[in-house]
Amino acid sequence: DVERRSGEDVDVTEVPNEEELYVQRDQQSRTRYEYDRVFPQHSTQEEVFEAVQPLCVSVLDGYNVCIFAYGQTGAGKSFTMIGAADIANCMSENGDFDDLAGITPRAVSELFRLLNERTAQIDFVVEVQMFQLYRDGLDDLLKEPIKRKKGDDEDNNKKPPPLKITLAEHSPTGLVYVEGAQTLAATTPGDVMKIFAKGSARRTTASTQMNAESSRSHLICSLVVKLTNKRSGKESIGKLTLVDLAGSERVDKSGAAGEVLKEAQSINKSLSALGDVISALTTNQQHVPYRNHPLTMLMSDSIGGNAKTLMFVNTSPADYNTPESNSSLAFANRCKDITNAVAAGPGVQAAQVSALKKELAKLKKGGGGGGGGGGGG
């Protein structure tokens, strides 16, 4: 609507095939971009998910898989990741989806389909967490708010203790750990949908000139899948992280003011921190600044290292947004240069270490440590 009101709603994009995109810069020039896949604006949700579907099996193989959407405010990130259908009721009993259901419910359904196919060989547990990052603060969307007792002063209302993030490299599981966070178990896709619906209702949104319902926080949903082989007892852990980033915005266009302006500044700051991490990874720097922001700390087991990461870049086709579109697409080009060292996931490695420790304990208990001395470690 804002593009139409400005009179700058001309489509300046061209998608000649599934891997190329052209953006008209002015009457004389245009910029060519090349990606693994380009989806024209009339692509269906089902077509988009087909690009994601193969990644779901990697979770069962013990990898960290991250899918996230990046782009300016109002470009359709939440539509891509969550969809425009009621997430709690977007899937029918026979497994069919509402046409407007996004990647998140479809990926969850596919994950459980794969798990249920393997129940003869494995036992599994799925644990769900859901956070929002709002104004640089981390909120647990699944934790019930502390109710104020009758007679309590509103100004002295008790707040939950701040959540503490432990980077994957310092966690015993090899995954990011959030101390004090609520973890809910799920046994069906429907369980997860209800959990996500509950958390989504608590997410912060606001109206701006660029978007009537702009996400003012980053949404991070994670499913940790713990697998046990019924025959061997071998354990492994995989993780699926789904991220709907709040949109970058130019304040002069969005009309943000007051609290909404502070939100915009916070959003842009966090996206800048994400850009710094991407820059460090693409230039093979020894130090990757994950600690610079809670967003990058939360995503530290999902970007770089041995994670499998898929990023969607959502852009507006209108000439009104050409500068922002080119900026987002240039960022996507930099992300393409990241080469992850895809090996067994940290969850698998942690499980292997745990199994070795258990085996060592058995040997010591049974006197199988031998006569002397292999204790060098």
VOTI-808835 format. One record per residue: residue number from 1; residue in three letters; x, y, z of N, C-alpha, C in turn. Coordinates in steps of 0.05 Angstrom, whole numbers. Atoms other than C-alpha are relative to their C-alpha. Last residue first. Layout:
! VOTI-808835
> NUM|ALA|X|Y|Z|X|Y|Z|X|Y|Z;
...
***
This chain:
! VOTI-808835
> 377|GLY|20|-19|9|875|-782|579|9|18|-21;
> 376|GLY|-11|-26|9|938|-812|609|-20|19|-11;
> 375|GLY|16|-23|-8|905|-864|651|8|26|-12;
> 374|GLY|5|-17|23|929|-925|616|-15|24|7;
> 373|GLY|1|-27|3|961|-952|673|-8|13|-23;
> 372|GLY|-15|-22|-8|962|-1006|706|-2|23|-16;
> 371|GLY|-18|-2|-22|938|-1071|706|13|26|1;
> 370|GLY|-26|10|5|878|-1071|663|19|6|23;
> 369|GLY|-18|-21|7|819|-1024|668|28|-10|-5;
> 368|GLY|-10|5|27|771|-1081|665|20|20|-9;
> 367|GLY|-28|7|-1|761|-1083|739|13|-4|-27;
> 366|GLY|-3|29|3|686|-1086|730|30|-8|1;
> 365|LYS|16|14|-21|675|-1016|759|5|-30|-1;
> 364|LYS|-13|-4|-26|733|-987|718|-15|-15|22;
> 363|LEU|-26|14|-1|708|-1019|654|13|3|27;
> 362|LYS|6|29|-3|637|-996|667|25|-16|2;
> 361|ALA|10|4|-27|660|-924|680|-6|-30|5;
> 360|LEU|-23|-1|-17|700|-925|615|-7|-6|29;
> 359|GLU|-15|25|4|639|-948|577|24|-1|18;
> 358|LYS|15|22|-13|598|-892|608|14|-26|-3;
> 357|LYS|-2|-3|-29|651|-841|590|-14|-22|15;
> 356|LEU|-27|9|-8|654|-867|519|5|2|30;
> 355|ALA|-1|29|2|579|-861|512|27|-11|8;
> 354|SER|15|10|-22|581|-789|537|1|-31|1;
> 353|VAL|-17|-4|-24|636|-772|488|-14|-12|24;
> 352|GLN|-22|19|2|595|-802|431|18|2|24;
> 351|ALA|11|27|-7|533|-764|454|22|-21|-1;
> 350|ALA|4|0|-29|573|-699|454|-11|-27|9;
> 349|GLN|-26|1|-13|598|-713|384|-3|-2|30;
> 348|VAL|-11|27|4|528|-728|359|26|-4|14;
> 347|GLY|17|17|-17|501|-664|390|9|-29|-2;
> 346|PRO|-11|0|-27|560|-627|360|-16|-17|19;
> 345|GLY|9|-23|-16|537|-649|291|11|-1|28;
> 344|ALA|20|8|-20|577|-699|251|-6|23|19;
> 343|ALA|-8|26|-12|614|-662|197|-22|-8|19;
> 342|VAL|22|18|-7|597|-604|151|11|-27|9;
> 341|ALA|-13|26|-1|654|-554|155|-20|-21|9;
> 340|ASN|0|13|-26|613|-494|134|15|-27|-2;
> 339|THR|-3|29|4|633|-453|74|2|-13|27;
> 338|ILE|-6|15|-24|607|-381|78|1|-30|-7;
> 337|ASP|-28|6|-2|612|-346|11|8|-16|25;
> 336|LYS|-5|23|17|537|-349|-1|29|-9|2;
> 335|CYS|6|24|-15|528|-303|59|6|-25|-17;
> 334|ARG|-22|5|-19|564|-247|22|-5|-26|15;
> 333|ASN|-24|8|16|515|-253|-37|24|-6|19;
> 332|ALA|3|28|6|457|-251|12|24|-11|-16;
> 331|PHE|-5|15|-25|482|-185|39|-2|-30|-5;
> 330|ALA|-30|-1|-2|484|-158|-33|8|-15|26;
> 329|LEU|-10|20|19|411|-181|-40|31|-1|1;
> 328|SER|6|26|-10|391|-143|23|12|-22|-18;
> 327|SER|-17|4|-24|426|-79|0|-4|-28|11;
> 326|ASN|-27|5|8|396|-85|-70|19|-5|24;
> 325|SER|-1|26|13|326|-92|-41|29|-7|-8;
> 324|GLU|1|21|-21|336|-34|7|2|-28|-12;
> 323|PRO|-25|-1|-16|358|13|-50|1|-22|21;
> 322|THR|-23|10|14|301|-12|-96|26|1|17;
> 321|ASN|-18|14|-19|246|-2|-45|25|-10|-13;
> 320|TYR|-2|-16|-25|202|49|-81|21|-11|19;
> 319|ASP|-23|-19|3|218|12|-146|3|18|24;
> 318|ALA|7|-27|8|172|-44|-122|25|19|-2;
> 317|PRO|-5|-4|29|194|-117|-123|-4|29|-9;
> 316|SER|23|-12|13|202|-119|-47|6|4|-30;
> 315|THR|-3|-27|10|255|-166|-20|-27|9|-13;
> 314|ASN|25|-10|11|256|-228|23|4|29|-8;
> 313|VAL|0|-29|0|323|-262|32|-25|9|-13;
> 312|PHE|17|-13|20|316|-334|53|4|30|2;
> 311|MET|10|-27|-4|374|-366|89|-18|9|-23;
> 310|LEU|14|-10|24|388|-440|94|-12|27|7;
> 309|THR|15|-25|-2|440|-464|144|-12|8|-27;
> 308|LYS|11|-2|27|470|-533|155|-21|23|1;
> 307|ALA|29|-2|4|513|-527|217|-8|0|-29;
> 306|ASN|10|23|16|584|-553|220|-30|0|-2;
> 305|GLY|-7|26|-11|618|-488|241|-10|-23|-17;
> 304|GLY|-28|6|-1|581|-428|213|5|-28|12;
> 303|ILE|-13|-13|22|511|-406|231|30|-5|3;
> 302|SER|16|3|25|465|-450|273|12|14|-24;
> 301|ASP|-2|28|8|505|-464|337|-15|-5|-27;
> 300|SER|-28|8|3|519|-390|346|4|-29|-7;
> 299|MET|-3|13|26|447|-370|332|28|-11|-4;
> 298|LEU|21|20|3|429|-354|404|4|-16|-26;
> 297|MET|-5|21|-19|495|-317|413|-20|-23|-3;
> 296|THR|-21|17|11|483|-280|348|9|-21|20;
> 295|LEU|10|13|24|416|-254|373|22|-19|-11;
> 294|PRO|15|25|-7|443|-241|444|-11|-15|-25;
> 293|HIS|29|-6|-3|493|-191|414|-14|-27|7;
> 292|ASN|6|-29|2|569|-183|410|-30|6|4;
> 291|ARG|7|-12|-27|583|-253|437|-10|29|-2;
> 290|TYR|27|9|-8|581|-286|367|-10|15|26;
> 289|PRO|12|-15|-22|640|-243|345|-28|-8|8;
> 288|VAL|27|-7|10|676|-296|303|-15|13|23;
> 287|HIS|20|-6|-20|751|-297|319|-26|8|-13;
> 286|GLN|-3|18|-22|799|-332|273|-21|4|21;
> 285|GLN|-13|-12|-23|773|-295|213|1|-20|22;
> 284|ASN|-15|20|-15|756|-338|153|16|12|23;
> 283|THR|-29|-7|4|735|-278|110|18|-18|17;
> 282|THR|-7|-1|29|664|-304|99|30|6|-5;
> 281|LEU|1|27|11|657|-324|172|9|-1|-29;
> 280|ALA|-22|15|-12|679|-257|200|2|-28|-12;
> 279|SER|-25|-10|11|633|-220|152|24|-16|10;
> 278|ILE|-2|9|28|574|-264|171|26|9|-13;
> 277|VAL|-6|29|-2|587|-251|245|3|-11|-29;
> 276|ASP|-27|3|-8|591|-176|231|9|-29|2;
> 275|GLY|-17|-6|23|526|-178|192|30|-3|7;
> 274|LEU|1|23|17|492|-211|251|17|3|-25;
> 273|ALA|-16|21|-14|517|-155|295|0|-26|-16;
> 272|SER|-27|-7|5|488|-105|244|19|-20|13;
> 271|LEU|-5|10|27|422|-142|247|29|7|-8;
> 270|SER|-3|29|-1|423|-132|323|6|-12|-28;
> 269|LYS|-25|6|-15|436|-57|317|5|-30|-1;
> 268|ASN|-23|-5|18|382|-49|263|27|-7|13;
> 267|ILE|0|21|22|331|-83|308|24|4|-18;
> 266|SER|-9|25|-12|351|-39|368|1|-22|-21;
> 265|GLN|-29|-3|-5|345|24|327|11|-26|11;
> 264|ALA|-14|1|26|277|2|301|30|2|4;
> 263|GLU|1|28|9|252|-13|372|16|-3|-26;
> 262|LYS|-20|14|-16|276|56|395|1|-30|-8;
> 261|LEU|-27|-9|9|237|87|338|22|-15|15;
> 260|VAL|-4|15|25|175|46|357|27|7|-13;
> 259|GLU|-8|27|-7|181|74|428|6|-17|-25;
> 258|GLY|4|8|-28|179|146|403|11|-28|6;
> 257|ALA|-5|-22|-19|177|151|328|-5|-11|28;
> 256|ALA|-3|8|-28|179|104|268|6|24|18;
> 255|GLY|14|-20|-17|155|136|203|2|-7|29;
> 254|SER|19|14|-17|175|72|165|-16|19|18;
> 253|LYS|21|13|15|206|111|108|-21|-12|18;
> 252|ASP|14|-20|15|248|161|146|-23|-11|-17;
> 251|VAL|19|-13|-17|265|107|197|-16|22|-16;
> 250|ARG|-9|-27|0|298|63|145|-22|17|14;
> 249|GLU|16|-21|10|283|-8|164|14|27|0;
> 248|SER|-15|-25|0|313|-76|177|-18|22|-12;
> 247|GLY|-10|-12|25|259|-127|188|17|24|5;
> 246|ALA|14|-26|4|250|-170|250|14|14|-24;
> 245|LEU|-13|-25|-9|281|-238|239|-19|24|-4;
> 244|ASP|14|-22|15|237|-300|235|12|26|10;
> 243|VAL|-3|-27|-9|283|-357|257|-15|19|-19;
> 242|LEU|15|-15|19|272|-432|255|-1|29|10;
> 241|THR|5|-28|-9|323|-475|290|-13|15|-23;
> 240|LEU|12|-16|21|322|-551|280|-6|28|12;
> 239|LYS|15|-24|-8|369|-590|325|-10|15|-25;
> 238|GLY|2|-18|22|398|-660|323|-17|24|8;
> 237|ILE|17|-24|-3|421|-704|380|2|17|-25;
> 236|SER|-9|-23|16|449|-774|380|-20|23|3;
> 235|GLU|15|-24|-2|447|-835|426|11|22|-19;
> 234|LYS|-15|-24|7|471|-905|413|-18|24|0;
> 233|GLY|1|-19|-23|431|-958|451|15|26|-6;
> 232|SER|-26|-5|-11|453|-1009|399|1|17|25;
> 231|ARG|-17|23|0|387|-1041|381|27|5|14;
> 230|LYS|11|21|-17|337|-988|400|18|-24|2;
> 229|ASN|3|24|16|378|-931|372|-8|-23|18;
> 228|THR|-13|23|-12|364|-870|416|-5|-25|-18;
> 227|LEU|6|27|12|347|-803|385|16|-21|15;
> 226|LYS|-18|19|-13|342|-734|418|-8|-28|-9;
> 225|VAL|9|28|4|311|-681|373|21|-19|12;
> 224|VAL|-23|18|-5|319|-609|396|-11|-28|-1;
> 223|LEU|8|28|-7|266|-564|365|25|-17|3;
> 222|SER|-19|22|3|281|-489|365|-13|-27|8;
> 221|CYS|13|25|-8|240|-427|352|20|-23|-4;
> 220|ILE|-18|23|2|273|-358|349|-14|-25|12;
> 219|LEU|12|25|-11|230|-297|336|18|-23|-6;
> 218|HIS|-9|24|14|265|-230|328|-13|-24|13;
> 217|SER|-19|17|-14|224|-172|354|9|-22|-19;
> 216|ARG|-19|-17|-14|185|-113|328|20|-16|15;
> 215|SER|-12|15|-22|147|-154|276|21|18|12;
> 214|SER|-29|5|2|109|-103|234|10|-15|25;
> 213|GLU|-5|17|-23|34|-109|231|29|-9|-1;
> 212|ALA|22|-4|-20|10|-52|186|4|-18|24;
> 211|ASN|12|26|-6|78|-51|151|-21|3|21;
> 210|MET|-9|21|19|116|6|118|-14|-26|3;
> 209|GLN|9|-8|26|80|64|152|8|-21|-21;
> 208|THR|-17|-21|10|88|28|218|-11|8|-28;
> 207|SER|6|-10|27|41|-14|260|19|22|-7;
> 206|ALA|9|-28|0|69|-53|319|-6|8|-29;
> 205|THR|3|-12|27|85|-125|337|-9|29|3;
> 204|THR|5|-29|2|112|-158|400|-1|9|-29;
> 203|ARG|-21|-14|14|106|-234|406|-9|29|-4;
> 202|ARG|-14|-18|-19|60|-261|461|22|17|-14;
> 201|ALA|19|-19|-10|10|-293|413|13|21|19;
> 200|SER|3|-21|19|68|-326|378|-19|22|9;
> 199|GLY|-22|-19|-1|85|-365|440|-3|23|-18;
> 198|LYS|-1|-12|-26|17|-398|447|22|21|2;
> 197|ALA|22|-19|-1|12|-411|373|-1|15|26;
> 196|PHE|-7|-24|15|81|-442|374|-22|21|0;
> 195|ILE|-21|-14|-15|62|-489|430|8|25|-14;
> 194|LYS|14|-13|-22|-3|-508|394|20|16|17;
> 193|MET|16|-22|10|35|-521|330|-14|15|22;
> 192|VAL|-18|-23|6|86|-563|367|-15|24|-9;
> 191|ASP|-10|-11|-26|33|-608|398|17|24|-5;
> 190|GLY|21|-16|-12|-1|-615|330|9|12|27;
> 189|PRO|-2|-27|11|64|-639|300|-21|19|12;
> 188|THR|13|-1|27|62|-697|349|4|28|-11;
> 187|THR|0|27|12|101|-720|411|-13|0|-28;
> 186|ALA|21|3|20|121|-652|439|3|-28|-12;
> 185|ALA|-2|24|17|161|-637|502|-24|-1|-19;
> 184|LEU|24|16|1|164|-566|529|4|-23|-19;
> 183|THR|-2|20|21|227|-530|551|-25|-17|1;
> 182|GLN|21|21|-1|221|-465|591|4|-19|-24;
> 181|ALA|21|1|21|285|-425|595|-19|-23|4;
> 180|GLY|25|-11|-9|323|-413|660|-23|0|-20;
> 179|GLU|6|6|-27|392|-422|630|-26|14|9;
> 178|VAL|12|-24|-12|392|-418|555|-9|-7|28;
> 177|TYR|17|6|-24|439|-470|525|-9|26|12;
> 176|VAL|5|-24|-16|468|-466|455|-19|-8|23;
> 175|LEU|20|-17|10|486|-537|433|-2|25|17;
> 174|GLY|-9|-10|26|548|-580|442|-20|18|-14;
> 173|THR|14|14|21|511|-619|496|11|9|-28;
> 172|PRO|-6|29|1|561|-601|551|-14|-15|-23;
> 171|SER|23|16|-9|556|-527|533|7|-30|-1;
> 170|HIS|-3|3|-29|618|-482|529|-23|-17|12;
> 169|GLU|-27|10|-7|628|-487|454|4|-4|29;
> 168|ALA|-3|28|5|553|-481|443|27|-12|9;
> 167|LEU|-7|8|27|550|-413|475|4|-30|-3;
> 166|THR|-26|13|1|515|-406|541|5|-8|-28;
> 165|ILE|-7|16|24|458|-356|543|28|-11|3;
> 164|LYS|-29|0|5|431|-330|610|6|-20|-23;
> 163|LEU|-9|26|11|358|-312|617|30|3|-7;
> 162|PRO|-9|-1|28|343|-252|661|11|-27|-8;
> 161|PRO|-29|-5|2|306|-268|726|8|0|-29;
> 160|PRO|-16|24|-1|230|-264|719|30|7|-3;
> 159|LYS|-8|8|27|200|-196|735|17|-26|3;
> 158|LYS|-24|17|2|163|-181|799|4|-8|-29;
> 157|ASN|7|26|11|116|-122|796|25|-17|-4;
> 156|ASN|-18|19|-13|143|-66|839|-7|-29|-9;
> 155|ASP|-28|-7|6|115|-11|795|19|-21|11;
> 154|GLU|-6|6|28|47|-45|796|29|5|-7;
> 153|ASP|-4|-25|15|46|-44|872|8|-7|-29;
> 152|ASP|-27|-7|8|21|-110|898|1|26|-16;
> 151|GLY|-13|-19|-19|-47|-108|932|28|7|-7;
> 150|LYS|18|-22|-7|-73|-171|898|14|18|21;
> 149|LYS|18|6|-21|-15|-213|874|-17|25|7;
> 148|ARG|-2|-19|-22|16|-199|807|-21|-7|21;
> 147|LYS|25|-14|-7|20|-260|763|4|18|24;
> 146|ILE|5|0|-29|89|-279|738|-25|17|6;
> 145|PRO|-8|-25|-15|84|-290|663|-7|-2|29;
> 144|GLU|24|-15|-9|79|-363|640|10|25|15;
> 143|LYS|2|-1|-30|142|-385|605|-23|17|7;
> 142|LEU|15|23|-10|134|-405|532|-4|1|30;
> 141|LEU|28|-2|7|153|-338|501|-17|-23|10;
> 140|ASP|9|28|4|219|-335|538|-30|1|-6;
> 139|ASP|25|8|-14|242|-263|529|-6|-29|-7;
> 138|LEU|10|27|8|313|-241|511|-24|-7|17;
> 137|GLY|6|18|-22|327|-166|515|-12|-27|-9;
> 136|ASP|-25|12|-9|361|-126|460|-4|-18|24;
> 135|ARG|-16|-22|-11|298|-84|449|25|-11|14;
> 134|TYR|14|-25|3|259|-149|437|16|22|15;
> 133|LEU|-20|-20|-8|292|-216|424|-13|28|-5;
> 132|GLN|-1|-24|16|237|-267|424|22|18|11;
> 131|PHE|-9|-26|-12|244|-338|447|-6|23|-19;
> 130|MET|9|-22|17|213|-407|435|7|27|14;
> 129|GLN|-4|-26|-13|236|-474|460|-7|22|-19;
> 128|VAL|6|-25|13|213|-544|441|6|24|17;
> 127|GLU|2|-21|-19|239|-613|460|-2|27|-14;
> 126|VAL|-2|-26|13|228|-674|416|-6|21|21;
> 125|VAL|12|-21|-17|243|-743|445|4|26|-14;
> 124|PHE|-7|-28|3|257|-803|401|-15|17|21;
> 123|ASP|17|-15|-18|261|-879|405|8|30|-3;
> 122|ILE|-9|-20|-19|293|-911|344|-23|8|19;
> 121|GLN|-28|0|-6|292|-971|297|8|19|23;
> 120|ALA|-8|28|-4|219|-990|291|29|-1|8;
> 119|THR|5|9|-28|201|-917|303|7|-29|5;
> 118|ARG|-23|15|-12|237|-897|239|-6|-11|27;
> 117|GLU|-8|21|19|178|-874|195|22|-18|12;
> 116|ASN|19|22|-2|151|-836|255|6|-23|-19;
> 115|LEU|-4|14|-26|214|-794|258|-19|-24|2;
> 114|LEU|-25|15|2|210|-776|184|5|-16|25;
> 113|ARG|5|22|19|137|-756|190|25|-17|-3;
> 112|PHE|14|22|-14|154|-717|253|-7|-23|-19;
> 111|LEU|-18|11|-20|206|-675|217|-13|-24|14;
> 110|GLU|-19|18|14|160|-665|157|19|-13|19;
> 109|SER|15|24|9|105|-637|202|18|-20|-14;
> 108|VAL|6|16|-24|154|-590|237|-14|-25|-8;
> 107|ALA|-25|13|-8|181|-566|169|-5|-17|25;
> 106|ARG|-6|21|19|110|-552|144|25|-15|8;
> 105|PRO|17|23|-4|91|-514|207|6|-23|-19;
> 104|THR|-2|11|-27|153|-470|202|-19|-24|5;
> 103|ILE|-21|20|-3|156|-460|127|0|-14|27;
> 102|GLY|-28|-5|7|91|-423|119|19|-23|5;
> 101|ALA|-18|9|-22|17|-442|118|29|3|-9;
> 100|LEU|-15|-23|-10|-21|-400|66|19|-8|23;
> 99|ASP|-18|-10|21|-46|-459|25|18|22|10;
> 98|ASP|11|-24|11|-74|-491|89|20|11|-21;
> 97|PHE|-4|-27|-11|-38|-556|98|-18|21|-14;
> 96|ASP|0|-21|20|-57|-629|88|2|28|13;
> 95|GLY|-27|-10|6|-35|-678|141|1|21|-21;
> 94|ASN|-13|18|20|-98|-721|144|27|11|-9;
> 93|GLU|-6|26|-12|-120|-687|209|14|-19|-19;
> 92|SER|24|17|-5|-116|-619|177|9|-26|11;
> 91|MET|-3|27|11|-57|-571|185|-24|-17|7;
> 90|CYS|-6|-1|28|-64|-496|193|3|-27|-14;
> 89|ASN|20|15|15|-101|-500|259|6|-1|-30;
> 88|ALA|11|22|-17|-51|-477|311|-19|-18|-16;
> 87|ILE|-19|22|-2|-12|-437|259|-10|-23|17;
> 86|ASP|-2|5|-29|-72|-396|239|18|-24|5;
> 85|ALA|21|17|-12|-57|-383|166|4|-2|30;
> 84|ALA|23|-17|-6|-16|-324|140|-23|-16|11;
> 83|GLY|23|1|18|50|-360|140|-22|18|9;
> 82|ILE|23|9|-16|102|-373|194|-24|-4|-18;
> 81|MET|-7|18|-22|170|-369|158|-24|-11|15;
> 80|THR|-16|23|9|150|-341|90|5|-20|23;
> 79|PHE|17|15|18|94|-296|114|15|-25|-9;
> 78|SER|18|15|-17|138|-273|172|-19|-17|-17;
> 77|LYS|-16|20|-15|192|-253|122|-19|-18|18;
> 76|GLY|13|27|0|144|-219|74|15|-21|15;
> 75|ALA|-7|15|24|180|-155|52|-11|-28|0;
> 74|GLY|21|1|19|145|-110|102|5|-16|-25;
> 73|THR|27|2|-11|207|-92|140|-21|0|-22;
> 72|GLN|11|-25|-11|271|-103|101|-28|-5|11;
> 71|GLY|9|-20|19|302|-171|93|-12|24|13;
> 70|TYR|-13|-26|-4|324|-236|126|-11|19|-21;
> 69|ALA|7|-19|20|289|-303|135|11|27|7;
> 68|PHE|8|-27|-9|318|-361|174|-6|18|-24;
> 67|ILE|13|-14|22|327|-436|169|-9|27|10;
> 66|CYS|12|-26|-6|377|-470|215|-12|11|-26;
> 65|VAL|11|-12|25|397|-543|216|-14|26|8;
> 64|ASN|14|-24|-6|443|-571|270|-9|12|-26;
> 63|TYR|-11|-26|7|462|-641|249|-17|23|12;
> 62|GLY|-16|-12|-21|450|-708|282|12|27|-6;
> 61|ASP|-28|10|3|426|-750|223|19|13|20;
> 60|LEU|0|27|-11|354|-738|246|28|-13|-3;
> 59|VAL|4|-2|-29|365|-664|236|1|-27|13;
> 58|SER|-27|-5|-12|394|-678|167|-3|3|31;
> 57|VAL|-12|26|-6|327|-708|146|27|3|14;
> 56|CYS|12|12|-24|295|-640|152|12|-26|8;
> 55|LEU|-15|-6|-24|343|-608|103|-11|-14|25;
> 54|PRO|-23|19|-3|312|-643|43|17|5|26;
> 53|GLN|6|28|-8|246|-606|55|24|-18|4;
> 52|VAL|-7|4|-28|271|-535|50|0|-29|8;
> 51|ALA|-28|-6|-2|270|-524|-25|11|-6|28;
> 50|GLU|-15|22|13|203|-559|-29|30|4|0;
> 49|PHE|-8|21|-19|179|-510|23|15|-23|-13;
> 48|VAL|-23|-10|-16|180|-453|-27|9|-22|19;
> 47|GLU|-24|-1|17|136|-491|-76|25|9|15;
> 46|GLU|-8|27|4|86|-507|-21|25|-1|-17;
> 45|GLN|-14|9|-24|82|-435|0|11|-28|-3;
> 44|THR|17|9|-22|64|-416|-71|17|-8|24;
> 43|SER|-6|28|-9|107|-374|-117|-18|-7|23;
> 42|HIS|25|15|0|73|-309|-142|5|-30|6;
> 41|GLN|19|-8|-21|130|-264|-121|-25|-16|0;
> 40|PRO|15|-24|7|182|-302|-161|-22|6|20;
> 39|PHE|29|4|1|225|-352|-122|-14|26|-9;
> 38|VAL|14|-25|-1|300|-353|-135|-30|-6|-4;
> 37|ARG|28|1|9|342|-414|-119|-13|27|3;
> 36|ASP|7|28|3|416|-428|-107|-29|-4|-11;
> 35|TYR|3|15|-26|430|-355|-120|-6|-29|-6;
> 34|GLU|3|28|4|452|-308|-176|0|-15|27;
> 33|TYR|-7|16|-23|443|-233|-177|-5|-30|-7;
> 32|ARG|6|28|1|444|-186|-236|9|-14|25;
> 31|THR|-19|17|-14|440|-111|-227|-9|-29|-1;
> 30|ARG|13|19|-19|405|-64|-275|22|-18|11;
> 29|SER|-14|23|-11|426|-3|-314|-17|-17|18;
> 28|GLN|-23|9|16|403|53|-360|13|-27|10;
> 27|GLN|9|6|28|333|69|-335|23|-12|-17;
> 26|ASP|10|-25|12|354|62|-262|-7|-7|-29;
> 25|ARG|-11|-21|-17|374|6|-214|-10|28|-10;
> 24|GLN|-5|-25|15|331|-48|-246|9|22|19;
> 23|VAL|14|-23|-13|337|-112|-205|9|25|-15;
> 22|TYR|-9|-26|8|353|-177|-241|-16|21|14;
> 21|LEU|18|-22|-6|346|-246|-209|13|26|-10;
> 20|GLU|-8|-27|6|376|-312|-231|-21|20|7;
> 19|GLU|-24|-7|-14|373|-383|-204|9|29|-4;
> 18|GLU|2|6|-28|303|-408|-220|25|9|16;
> 17|ASN|-1|29|-5|300|-373|-288|1|-4|31;
> 16|PRO|0|15|25|288|-305|-320|1|-31|4;
> 15|VAL|-10|26|-8|266|-272|-255|0|-18|-25;
> 14|GLU|5|19|21|258|-197|-269|13|-27|9;
> 13|THR|-15|26|-1|251|-144|-216|-7|-17|-25;
> 12|VAL|-26|-4|12|233|-70|-222|16|-26|0;
> 11|ASP|-16|23|-5|158|-78|-210|27|3|-15;
> 10|VAL|-8|14|24|129|-8|-211|18|-24|8;
> 9|ASP|6|28|-4|98|12|-144|6|-17|-25;
> 8|GLU|-24|15|8|129|80|-138|-4|-30|4;
> 7|GLY|-2|1|29|67|124|-138|24|-15|-10;
> 6|SER|-22|-17|8|79|139|-64|2|2|-31;
> 5|ARG|5|-27|-8|10|114|-45|22|19|-10;
> 4|ARG|21|-11|17|21|51|-85|-5|29|6;
> 3|GLU|-12|-4|26|87|37|-50|-20|12|-20;
> 2|VAL|-17|-24|-2|56|49|18|13|5|-27;
> 1|ASP|16|-24|0|0|0|0|17|25|0;
***
